[in-house]
């Protein structure tokens, strides 16, 4: 790995500006959002100073159309250094390099790997001595992904897509969101992105959760309208002794708006960003937001929600939904329902939970929105300018998007962590019910990459095959909405010339919205002052904030 003196100095100057995170959790247990800044010079056919490969090397086959089809294992005894954070789940059992997956990845691709654990990304950049491949999220880099390309850190793979990454390119071409999300505003294909399918458990994993055993006892159905929801909360209070029928900390209460779990009855998509016919809106600055806040305030005043929601911690919230204090909350299928049901049933065998779809105004309406996770969440494996065998690196990373590579990355080793049943892969008891007692995410992480984000496509089986009937039913309920009509990707790339301005405005707007959401719900601020609230948002620059986001969305669509 070699770098020039000038690049090393430049990297050191940039280090203080970097705030990049590495290992992240799978979709079915978490959610992420935010905006990234990117900009720089226009992409060219030879970005980064590397020449276009002129012919296929070892381990490739030329197709009749002139493209190259990589074959595996790759010949040539190539060694590549691969950097990432220590993988979260598998590392609880053993280091990444000791896992069966690490050995299988090398055996199947034919590449010898040297693992470089990213302890501090800023220090790695400052060293100027980069590994061949870095798997992380570059959204926090000054100037974004395009900035990292401009500064001579990342080598774009535009010139290699048709030759050494044809499987990856075919995957991108098959899905519009993948195709848009994997290219920068300047037209750079910066690396091999973690991609998600649009299936329950992958595209969404969070929603409203209700005590199903209480509903059964009371002869009630899962509520779908706002009015039914209120009546159920009253029944839980009056018939079941729930002192806080709806529980949730400040984050959960915010999510009911941000994810549109309870906004549709008031004609509001959500309280965050959404679009209608290509025009960006910010829900907390819309007139309909007042009606939603008034409804939330009515729940608070009637004692139907936890009156201490603003100071509630997650441990107390968990306790509330388990001990009978509450009968409704919001949470994940994995870390919520998957944890609460077995814990609750240990004390009460009848304890049970169900997922609720987002609320509507009238029976039979379709909710406008539900939680929607990004199809391209941002983590990618990028080849650096230090790499001396780019063709081999591209072929190696392309493997995760082949049929065989997909099986390895998502399922692991056939006969050990999965079996083919009727032509489809199914996890075995080695990982579903691990004999050593390891949780599924940790057990499967020994054999596959799927428990973390990386260079492959994440499908639903990681969640659905390991989930109970209640968890899978919740995922299905949470997908019932028109979210795709309104959705905007969470991590649009803001142009470098507008990034600082956007960040400054967004910070002030978010703080003001958060503070006043609490004040309006608790009644500490009267909704008679809602117009003053909207005017203050305008003074803070909310219109300009939306304009900048609109610019980024227009670039994304183009």
C-alpha positions in Angstrom: 0.0 0.0 0.0 1.7 3.2 -1.2 0.7 6.8 -1.0 2.5 10.0 -2.1 3.6 12.6 0.5 1.1 15.1 -0.8 -1.8 12.8 -0.4 -0.7 11.9 3.1 -0.6 15.5 4.2 -4.0 16.2 2.6 -5.5 13.2 4.4 -4.1 14.5 7.7 -5.8 17.9 7.1 -9.1 16.1 6.4 -9.0 13.8 9.4 -10.4 16.4 11.8 -13.5 16.7 9.5 -14.3 13.0 9.5 -17.1 11.5 11.5 -17.7 8.1 9.9 -19.2 5.0 11.5 -18.6 1.5 10.5 -20.3 -1.7 11.6 -24.1 -1.4 11.6 -27.0 -3.7 12.5 -29.4 -5.5 10.2 -32.6 -3.9 9.1 -34.9 -6.0 11.2 -33.5 -4.8 14.4 -32.8 -1.1 13.8 -33.4 1.9 11.7 -31.2 4.7 10.6 -31.8 8.0 8.9 -30.1 11.3 8.2 -28.7 13.3 5.3 -25.2 13.2 3.9 -23.3 16.0 2.3 -21.4 15.4 -0.9 -19.9 17.4 -3.7 -16.8 17.9 -5.6 -15.7 17.9 -9.2 -17.5 16.2 -12.1 -17.0 12.5 -12.6 -14.9 11.4 -15.6 -14.1 8.2 -17.3 -10.8 7.9 -15.6 -11.4 9.3 -12.1 -8.6 8.8 -9.7 -6.0 8.7 -12.3 -6.4 4.9 -13.0 -6.5 3.7 -16.6 -9.4 1.7 -17.9 -8.8 -2.1 -18.0 -8.3 -3.2 -21.6 -8.9 -6.9 -21.3 -10.1 -9.7 -19.0 -7.5 -11.1 -16.6 -7.3 -14.6 -15.0 -10.6 -15.7 -13.5 -12.8 -14.0 -16.2 -14.6 -15.0 -19.3 -15.4 -12.6 -22.2 -19.0 -12.7 -23.3 -20.3 -12.4 -26.8 -21.2 -8.8 -26.2 -17.7 -7.8 -25.1 -18.4 -7.7 -21.4 -16.5 -9.9 -18.9 -18.1 -12.5 -16.7 -16.0 -13.2 -13.6 -15.5 -16.8 -12.7 -14.6 -18.1 -9.2 -12.3 -18.9 -7.5 -10.1 -16.2 -9.1 -6.7 -17.4 -10.1 -3.4 -15.7 -9.5 -2.7 -15.9 -5.7 -3.9 -12.4 -5.1 -3.8 -10.9 -1.6 -6.0 -7.9 -0.6 -6.4 -6.0 2.6 -9.9 -5.5 3.7 -10.8 -3.0 6.4 -14.1 -2.7 8.4 -15.2 -2.3 11.9 -15.2 -5.5 13.9 -18.5 -7.2 13.1 -21.0 -6.6 15.9 -22.7 -10.0 16.3 -20.0 -12.5 15.4 -17.4 -10.6 17.4 -19.3 -11.5 20.6 -18.1 -15.0 20.0 -14.8 -14.8 18.2 -12.7 -12.3 16.0 -13.8 -11.9 12.4 -10.7 -13.6 11.1 -11.4 -16.7 13.1 -15.0 -17.2 11.8 -15.8 -20.0 9.3 -17.2 -17.2 7.1 -13.9 -15.5 6.8 -12.3 -18.8 5.6 -15.2 -19.6 3.2 -15.1 -16.1 1.7 -11.4 -16.5 0.8 -11.9 -20.1 -0.4 -14.8 -19.4 -2.7 -13.4 -16.2 -4.2 -9.8 -17.4 -4.5 -8.5 -14.2 -2.8 -6.3 -14.2 0.3 -7.5 -11.5 2.7 -5.7 -9.5 5.4 -8.2 -8.0 7.8 -7.7 -4.5 9.0 -10.0 -3.5 11.9 -11.0 0.1 11.8 -10.5 1.4 15.3 -10.5 5.1 14.4 -11.4 6.0 10.8 -9.9 9.5 11.2 -6.5 8.0 12.1 -6.7 5.5 9.3 -7.3 8.4 6.8 -4.5 10.5 8.4 -2.0 7.7 7.9 -2.4 8.0 4.2 -1.6 4.3 4.0 -4.9 2.8 3.0 -6.0 -0.8 2.9 -7.0 -2.0 -0.6 -10.7 -2.1 0.4 -12.6 -0.1 3.1 -16.1 -1.2 4.0 -17.8 1.6 5.9 -20.3 4.5 5.4 -18.6 7.6 4.0 -21.6 9.9 4.5 -19.8 11.8 7.3 -16.8 12.5 5.1 -16.3 16.2 4.3 -17.8 16.5 0.8 -19.3 13.0 1.0 -18.4 10.1 -1.2 -17.6 12.5 -4.1 -15.3 14.3 -1.8 -13.5 11.2 -0.9 -13.1 10.5 -4.6 -11.9 14.0 -5.3 -9.4 13.8 -2.5 -7.8 10.7 -4.0 -9.0 8.2 -1.4 -11.7 6.2 -3.2 -11.2 4.9 -6.7 -14.5 5.0 -8.6 -15.5 1.7 -10.4 -17.3 3.3 -13.4 -14.7 1.9 -15.8 -14.9 -1.6 -14.3 -18.7 -2.2 -14.1 -19.1 -3.8 -17.5 -15.9 -5.7 -17.3 -15.3 -7.1 -13.8 -18.5 -6.2 -12.0 -21.2 -7.3 -14.4 -23.2 -9.2 -11.7 -23.2 -6.1 -9.5 -24.2 -3.9 -12.4 -27.0 -6.3 -13.4 -28.4 -6.1 -9.8 -28.3 -2.3 -9.8 -30.0 -2.2 -13.2 -32.8 -4.5 -11.9 -34.0 -2.0 -9.2 -34.5 1.7 -9.7 -33.8 2.6 -6.1 -30.6 0.6 -6.1 -29.6 2.2 -9.4 -30.2 5.7 -8.0 -28.8 5.1 -4.6 -25.5 3.5 -5.7 -24.4 6.5 -7.9 -23.3 9.8 -6.5 -24.7 13.2 -7.6 -21.7 13.6 -9.9 -22.2 10.2 -11.5 -19.6 8.2 -9.7 -20.0 4.6 -8.8 -18.0 4.7 -5.7 -18.1 1.1 -4.6 -20.1 -2.0 -3.8 -23.1 -1.0 -1.7 -25.1 -2.9 0.8 -28.5 -3.3 -0.8 -31.9 -4.2 0.7 -34.9 -5.9 -1.0 -38.3 -4.4 -0.6 -39.7 -7.2 1.7 -41.2 -7.1 5.2 -38.4 -7.3 7.7 -36.0 -5.6 5.3 -37.9 -2.5 4.1 -39.6 -2.1 7.5 -39.3 -3.5 10.9 -41.0 -1.1 13.3 -44.5 -0.2 14.2 -47.3 0.0 16.8 -47.5 -3.0 19.2 -50.6 -4.0 21.3 -51.5 -6.5 24.0 -53.3 -9.2 22.0 -54.2 -11.2 25.0 -56.0 -8.2 26.5 -57.9 -7.7 23.2 -59.0 -11.3 23.3 -60.2 -11.1 26.9 -62.2 -8.0 26.1 -63.6 -9.3 22.9 -62.0 -6.4 20.9 -60.3 -6.4 17.5 -57.0 -4.8 16.8 -57.9 -1.1 16.2 -57.3 0.4 12.8 -58.9 3.9 13.1 -57.9 6.7 15.5 -61.4 6.5 17.1 -61.0 2.7 17.7 -57.6 3.3 19.1 -58.9 5.7 21.7 -61.7 3.3 22.7 -59.2 0.5 23.1 -56.9 2.6 25.3 -59.9 3.5 27.4 -60.9 -0.2 27.7 -57.3 -1.1 28.8 -57.4 1.7 31.4 -60.9 0.9 32.7 -61.0 -2.9 32.4 -57.4 -3.9 32.7 -56.1 -1.4 35.1 -53.5 0.1 32.8 -52.4 3.3 34.4 -50.6 4.4 31.2 -52.4 2.6 28.4 -50.0 4.0 25.7 -46.4 4.0 26.8 -43.4 5.4 25.0 -40.4 7.5 25.7 -39.8 10.8 23.9 -38.2 8.9 20.9 -41.2 6.5 20.6 -43.7 9.3 20.7 -41.7 11.2 18.1 -41.6 8.0 15.9 -45.4 7.9 15.9 -45.2 11.1 13.8 -42.0 10.7 12.0 -42.9 7.2 10.7 -46.6 8.2 10.1 -47.9 5.6 12.5 -50.7 7.9 13.7 -50.8 10.9 11.3 -53.0 9.6 8.4 -56.3 10.2 10.3 -55.4 13.9 10.1 -54.5 14.1 6.4 -50.8 14.2 7.3 -48.3 11.8 5.7 -45.7 12.1 8.5 -44.0 14.7 10.6 -40.7 14.5 8.7 -39.8 14.7 5.0 -42.1 13.3 2.3 -43.0 14.2 -1.3 -46.2 14.6 -3.2 -45.9 14.5 -7.0 -42.2 15.3 -6.7 -42.6 18.2 -4.3 -40.8 17.9 -0.9 -42.8 18.6 2.2 -41.8 18.7 5.9 -44.7 17.5 8.0 -43.9 19.4 11.2 -44.3 22.6 9.2 -47.7 21.6 7.6 -51.1 23.0 8.8 -52.4 19.5 9.4 -49.7 18.9 12.0 -51.9 21.0 14.4 -54.7 18.5 14.2 -52.3 15.6 15.0 -50.9 17.5 17.9 -54.4 18.2 19.2 -55.2 14.5 19.2 -52.0 13.6 21.0 -52.8 16.3 23.6 -56.2 14.8 24.1 -54.6 11.4 24.8 -52.3 13.1 27.3 -55.1 15.1 29.0 -57.3 12.0 29.4 -54.5 9.9 30.9 -54.4 7.5 28.0 -50.6 7.9 27.5 -47.8 8.0 29.9 -47.7 11.4 31.4 -43.9 11.1 32.0 -43.1 10.2 28.4 -40.5 13.0 28.1 -38.4 11.6 31.0 -39.2 7.9 30.4 -36.2 5.6 29.7 -36.3 2.5 27.6 -36.0 0.1 30.6 -39.1 1.6 32.2 -40.9 1.5 28.8 -40.1 -2.2 28.5 -41.3 -2.8 32.0 -44.6 -0.9 31.3 -45.5 -3.1 28.4 -44.6 -6.3 30.3 -46.1 -5.6 33.8 -49.6 -4.4 32.9 -48.9 -0.7 33.2 -49.5 -0.3 29.5 -51.1 -2.1 26.6 -49.7 -0.3 23.6 -46.3 1.0 22.5 -44.2 1.0 19.4 -41.1 -1.1 18.7 -39.2 -3.4 16.5 -40.1 -6.9 15.5 -36.8 -8.2 16.7 -35.7 -6.3 19.8 -39.3 -5.4 20.7 -41.8 -8.2 20.1 -39.1 -10.8 19.9 -37.9 -9.9 23.4 -41.2 -9.0 25.1 -43.3 -12.1 24.3 -41.0 -14.7 25.8 -40.2 -12.5 28.8 -43.9 -11.8 29.4 -44.9 -15.5 28.9 -42.3 -16.5 31.5 -44.6 -14.8 34.0 -48.0 -15.3 32.3 -48.3 -18.0 29.6 -51.3 -16.1 28.1 -49.2 -13.0 27.5 -49.2 -12.1 23.8 -48.6 -9.1 21.4 -49.6 -8.2 17.9 -48.4 -5.6 15.5 -50.8 -2.8 14.4 -50.9 -1.1 11.1 -50.6 2.6 11.0 -53.9 4.3 12.0 -56.4 5.7 9.6 -59.5 8.0 9.8 -62.1 5.6 8.5 -62.5 1.9 8.5 -61.1 0.4 5.3 -58.8 3.4 4.5 -55.2 2.7 3.6 -52.6 4.4 5.8 -50.5 6.9 4.0 -47.2 5.9 5.6 -45.3 3.4 7.7 -41.6 3.0 8.7 -39.6 2.6 5.5 -35.9 1.8 5.5 -33.5 2.8 2.9 -32.9 0.3 0.0 -29.3 1.6 -0.1 -28.5 2.5 3.5 -25.0 3.9 2.8 -22.5 1.2 3.8 -20.3 0.2 0.9 -17.0 -1.6 0.2 -14.9 1.0 -1.6 -11.6 0.3 -3.4 -8.9 2.8 -2.5 -6.3 4.4 -4.6 -3.7 2.4 -2.7 -4.9 -0.8 -4.3 -2.4 -2.2 -6.8 -4.7 -4.9 -8.3 -8.0 -3.1 -8.9 -9.3 -5.7 -11.3 -9.0 -8.5 -8.7 -10.5 -6.3 -6.0 -13.5 -5.5 -8.2 -14.0 -9.2 -9.1 -13.7 -10.1 -5.4 -16.4 -7.6 -4.3 -18.6 -8.6 -7.3 -18.9 -12.1 -5.8 -21.4 -11.0 -3.2 -23.9 -10.2 -6.0 -23.6 -13.6 -7.7 -25.9 -16.5 -7.0 -23.2 -18.4 -5.2 -22.0 -15.3 -3.4 -25.5 -14.4 -2.2 -25.8 -17.8 -0.6 -22.5 -17.4 1.2 -23.2 -13.8 2.3 -26.8 -14.4 3.5 -26.8 -18.1 4.5 -23.3 -19.3 5.0 -22.2 -22.9 4.5 -24.6 -25.4 2.9 -25.0 -28.4 5.2 -24.0 -26.4 8.2 -25.8 -23.1 8.5 -28.4 -23.7 5.8 -29.9 -26.5 3.6 -31.6 -26.3 0.3 -35.3 -27.3 0.7 -37.4 -27.4 -2.5 -34.8 -25.3 -4.2 -34.7 -22.5 -1.6 -32.2 -22.0 1.2 -33.4 -22.5 4.8 -31.4 -21.9 8.0 -30.6 -25.0 10.0 -30.9 -25.5 13.7 -27.2 -24.9 14.0 -28.0 -21.2 13.8 -31.8 -21.1 14.5 -31.5 -23.1 17.7 -27.8 -23.0 18.3 -26.6 -26.0 20.5 -24.2 -23.6 22.4 -27.0 -21.2 23.2 -25.8 -18.4 20.9 -28.6 -16.0 19.7 -29.5 -16.4 16.1 -27.8 -13.2 14.9 -24.5 -14.2 16.6 -24.7 -17.9 15.4 -25.4 -17.1 11.8 -22.8 -14.3 11.9 -20.1 -17.0 12.3 -21.0 -18.4 8.9 -22.4 -15.5 6.9 -22.0 -11.7 6.5 -25.8 -11.2 6.9 -25.8 -10.1 10.5 -24.0 -6.9 9.4 -24.1 -4.5 6.4 -21.6 -5.3 3.7 -21.1 -5.9 0.0 -24.2 -8.0 -0.8 -28.0 -7.9 -1.1 -29.9 -8.4 2.1 -33.2 -10.3 1.7 -35.9 -11.0 4.2 -34.9 -14.5 5.4 -32.5 -13.3 8.0 -35.5 -12.0 9.8 -38.5 -14.0 8.7 -36.9 -17.5 9.1 -35.8 -16.7 12.6 -39.0 -15.0 13.7 -42.1 -16.3 15.5 -45.5 -16.2 13.9 -46.3 -13.1 16.0 -43.2 -11.3 14.7 -43.9 -12.2 11.1 -47.5 -11.2 11.4 -46.4 -7.8 12.8 -44.1 -7.3 9.8 -47.0 -7.9 7.4 -49.3 -5.5 9.3 -46.7 -2.8 9.3 -46.3 -2.9 5.5 -49.9 -2.0 4.8 -49.7 1.6 3.6 -49.1 3.8 0.6 -45.6 4.7 1.8 -44.1 4.3 -1.7 -46.2 7.1 -3.0 -44.6 9.5 -0.5 -41.3 8.1 0.4 -38.0 10.1 0.0 -34.7 8.3 0.7 -33.4 9.3 4.1 -29.9 10.0 3.1 -30.1 12.2 0.0 -26.7 13.8 -0.9 -26.7 17.5 -0.2 -24.4 19.4 -2.6 -21.2 20.6 -1.0 -22.1 24.2 -1.7 -25.2 23.9 0.4 -24.2 21.3 3.0 -23.0 23.7 5.7 -26.1 25.9 5.4 -28.4 22.9 5.4 -26.8 21.4 8.5 -27.0 24.7 10.4 -30.7 25.3 9.6 -31.7 21.6 10.1 -30.2 21.5 13.5 -32.1 24.6 14.7 -35.3 23.4 13.1 -35.1 19.9 14.6 -34.4 21.3 18.1 -37.4 23.7 17.9 -39.7 21.0 16.5 -38.7 18.6 19.2 -39.1 21.1 22.1 -42.5 22.2 20.9 -43.8 18.8 20.2 -43.5 18.1 23.9 -44.9 21.4 24.9 -48.0 21.1 22.6 -48.7 17.5 23.7 -48.5 18.2 27.4 -50.5 21.5 27.0 -47.6 23.6 28.3 -48.0 25.5 25.1 -51.5 26.2 23.8 -52.3 25.2 20.2 -53.8 28.6 19.9 -50.1 29.6 19.4 -49.6 27.2 16.5 -49.4 30.0 13.9 -46.7 31.6 16.0 -44.9 28.2 15.9 -45.1 28.1 12.1 -43.8 31.6 11.8 -40.9 30.8 14.0 -40.0 27.9 11.8 -40.0 30.2 8.8 -37.7 32.6 10.7 -35.4 29.7 11.4 -35.2 29.0 7.7 -37.5 26.0 7.3 -38.4 27.1 3.7 -34.8 27.2 2.7 -34.1 23.9 4.4 -36.9 22.3 2.3 -35.6 24.0 -0.8 -32.1 22.5 -0.3 -33.6 19.1 0.3 -35.8 19.5 -2.9 -32.6 20.3 -4.8 -31.0 17.1 -3.6 -34.2 15.1 -4.4 -34.2 16.5 -7.9 -30.6 15.5 -8.4 -31.4 12.0 -7.0 -34.3 11.6 -9.5 -32.3 12.8 -12.4 
